[in-house]
Amino acid sequence: MSNPKDIFNRLFKEIHPQDRLFPKSEKGIGDFESEEILNTNIYNVMLNRRSQRKFESKYVEDWKLDIIFAAADTAPTAGGFQGFEIFHIKNHDIKIKLVMAANNQPYVNAPVVLVFCMNPSRVKMKFPSDTLKKFSIQDATLAAAYAQLAAHSLGLSSIWIGMIDEIKVMEAIGTNLFPSSILCIGYPKKILQPKPKRTLSELIQVIE
């Protein structure tokens, strides 16, 4: 990437085809062997990602943040309306308030703190308000997950914070939007190995 700062233009603007990030043609799944698929970047990212609670006090480059935000922007959402907002918290005092709002988990005071909030007013669909809220929290959750995977692919680590006092979070960041999660990102102090997961036979319930 010759100029990472132009990530959004390269995603959506008309530029030289060789520099365009999106869209690009994809090979059919049948053109790959299973070994090749597992060695692609996305599978490596998913298989090796671990939650990290200890970060270096090191600045995270703006171009990496641009890519993380761009990844969140690509997440699937209800009707494509993107019923969520992201608050990028740089203020130290607000980070401390978020620590207290997150059951005093100290690692919430990370180099990068992102609060993902629901915004059901963006979902322009004719459904009851409860349904729109459900869509919105799903939108926010998917966006946070995409951001988390992008962070890992860039050599960063993260921790997803779900234990939060939503009202305190709203007061801390000055919004009337309901938060779904806090994503804390930074350079890891130690590379953690993936934990073993359930076997697929335990995970998947087949209904025939």
Secondary structure, DSSP 8 states (H G I E B T S, - for coil): ---GGGHHHHHHS---GGG--SS-----GGGS-HHHHHTSHHHHHHHH--B---B-S----HHHHHHHHHHHHTS--GGG---EEEEEE--HHHHHHHHHHTTT-GGGS-SEEEEEEE-GGG---SS-HHHHHHHHHHHHHHHHHHHHHHHHHTT-EEEEE----HHHHHHHHT-SS-EEEEEEEE-BSS---------HHHH-----
